[in-house]
Amino acid sequence: MNRKQLVLSAALIVLLAMDAYSVYLYGYVGFFRMMFANFASFNALVDLIVALVLIIVWIGEDARERNVSALPYIVLTIAGGSVGPLLYLIRRFADRTDRAAVVAQQAVRS
């Protein structure tokens, strides 16, 4: 696991812990009620939705270029917000590490 994967994994753990604590405090439905509690929280929700739609588009295009299925990550993004993109990036950087190892092995063999 490389440094980028470790940082992304730490961010994912913190995010999941915060999500779990929010659901513990307010319940799943109460969590969404809090998002509509006032205009400021609603504004933050709309901003998050715009950002996640842009990320979903990027994941779809990047996954297509890399011949990877984007569907699980898109579903996770719709259902869990930033969880999907974080997992996609963790996997993406793992693929880079694997590719770099293969290239290094081929260079040694040559």
Secondary structure as a PSIPRED ss2 file (coil, helix, strand):
# PSIPRED VFORMAT (PSIPRED V4.0)

   1 M C   1.000  0.000  0.000
   2 N C   1.000  0.000  0.000
   3 R H   0.000  1.000  0.000
   4 K H   0.000  1.000  0.000
   5 Q H   0.000  1.000  0.000
   6 L H   0.000  1.000  0.000
   7 V H   0.000  1.000  0.000
   8 L H   0.000  1.000  0.000
   9 S H   0.000  1.000  0.000
  10 A H   0.000  1.000  0.000
  11 A H   0.000  1.000  0.000
  12 L H   0.000  1.000  0.000
  13 I H   0.000  1.000  0.000
  14 V H   0.000  1.000  0.000
  15 L H   0.000  1.000  0.000
  16 L H   0.000  1.000  0.000
  17 A H   0.000  1.000  0.000
  18 M H   0.000  1.000  0.000
  19 D H   0.000  1.000  0.000
  20 A H   0.000  1.000  0.000
  21 Y H   0.000  1.000  0.000
  22 S H   0.000  1.000  0.000
  23 V H   0.000  1.000  0.000
  24 Y H   0.000  1.000  0.000
  25 L H   0.000  1.000  0.000
  26 Y H   0.000  1.000  0.000
  27 G H   0.000  1.000  0.000
  28 Y H   0.000  1.000  0.000
  29 V H   0.000  1.000  0.000
  30 G H   0.000  1.000  0.000
  31 F H   0.000  1.000  0.000
  32 F H   0.000  1.000  0.000
  33 R H   0.000  1.000  0.000
  34 M H   0.000  1.000  0.000
  35 M H   0.000  1.000  0.000
  36 F C   1.000  0.000  0.000
  37 A C   1.000  0.000  0.000
  38 N C   1.000  0.000  0.000
  39 F H   0.000  1.000  0.000
  40 A H   0.000  1.000  0.000
  41 S H   0.000  1.000  0.000
  42 F H   0.000  1.000  0.000
  43 N H   0.000  1.000  0.000
  44 A H   0.000  1.000  0.000
  45 L H   0.000  1.000  0.000
  46 V H   0.000  1.000  0.000
  47 D H   0.000  1.000  0.000
  48 L H   0.000  1.000  0.000
  49 I H   0.000  1.000  0.000
  50 V H   0.000  1.000  0.000
  51 A H   0.000  1.000  0.000
  52 L H   0.000  1.000  0.000
  53 V H   0.000  1.000  0.000
  54 L H   0.000  1.000  0.000
  55 I H   0.000  1.000  0.000
  56 I H   0.000  1.000  0.000
  57 V H   0.000  1.000  0.000
  58 W H   0.000  1.000  0.000
  59 I H   0.000  1.000  0.000
  60 G H   0.000  1.000  0.000
  61 E H   0.000  1.000  0.000
  62 D H   0.000  1.000  0.000
  63 A H   0.000  1.000  0.000
  64 R H   0.000  1.000  0.000
  65 E H   0.000  1.000  0.000
  66 R C   1.000  0.000  0.000
  67 N C   1.000  0.000  0.000
  68 V C   1.000  0.000  0.000
  69 S C   1.000  0.000  0.000
  70 A C   1.000  0.000  0.000
  71 L H   0.000  1.000  0.000
  72 P H   0.000  1.000  0.000
  73 Y H   0.000  1.000  0.000
  74 I H   0.000  1.000  0.000
  75 V H   0.000  1.000  0.000
  76 L H   0.000  1.000  0.000
  77 T H   0.000  1.000  0.000
  78 I H   0.000  1.000  0.000
  79 A H   0.000  1.000  0.000
  80 G H   0.000  1.000  0.000
  81 G C   1.000  0.000  0.000
  82 S C   1.000  0.000  0.000
  83 V H   0.000  1.000  0.000
  84 G H   0.000  1.000  0.000
  85 P H   0.000  1.000  0.000
  86 L H   0.000  1.000  0.000
  87 L H   0.000  1.000  0.000
  88 Y H   0.000  1.000  0.000
  89 L H   0.000  1.000  0.000
  90 I H   0.000  1.000  0.000
  91 R H   0.000  1.000  0.000
  92 R H   0.000  1.000  0.000
  93 F H   0.000  1.000  0.000
  94 A H   0.000  1.000  0.000
  95 D H   0.000  1.000  0.000
  96 R H   0.000  1.000  0.000
  97 T H   0.000  1.000  0.000
  98 D H   0.000  1.000  0.000
  99 R H   0.000  1.000  0.000
 100 A H   0.000  1.000  0.000
 101 A H   0.000  1.000  0.000
 102 V H   0.000  1.000  0.000
 103 V H   0.000  1.000  0.000
 104 A H   0.000  1.000  0.000
 105 Q H   0.000  1.000  0.000
 106 Q H   0.000  1.000  0.000
 107 A H   0.000  1.000  0.000
 108 V H   0.000  1.000  0.000
 109 R H   0.000  1.000  0.000
 110 S C   1.000  0.000  0.000
